[in-house]
Amino acid sequence: PVDAILLQLYFTGAGSFIPLATESKFSGEKKQTAVVCGLSLLAMVVLGLGLKFFGMQAGIKLTENMADMFFIFCLVLSLPLKPLEGSYVFNYNKLAWVVLWGICTLPFFMLASEVLINAV
């Protein structure tokens, strides 16, 4: 699809290879694949939040930077483009995808470092 190629070109230009380098194919019923993909995205949010708050409390910038990686990975992977995880949730239930996308996007814009946000 053209949109996936344009997205890949954008991230390649930004020095990242994440969107299509993480291709996964999930098989099963629509609901099962949506749940698995949704849970994997939520796990990234939880890991990112844990790393961010630990890094902030301990004063460890490296840990905070690792959290930023989880935030951007989750943000990108939640997009409804095949083969990204967000596409499976979107194909199953559009409202569930909107809620999930909001959960994945909020930490990126609220907690990600200024350096990361300015790079995107």
Disulfide bonds with the S-S distance in Angstrom:
none
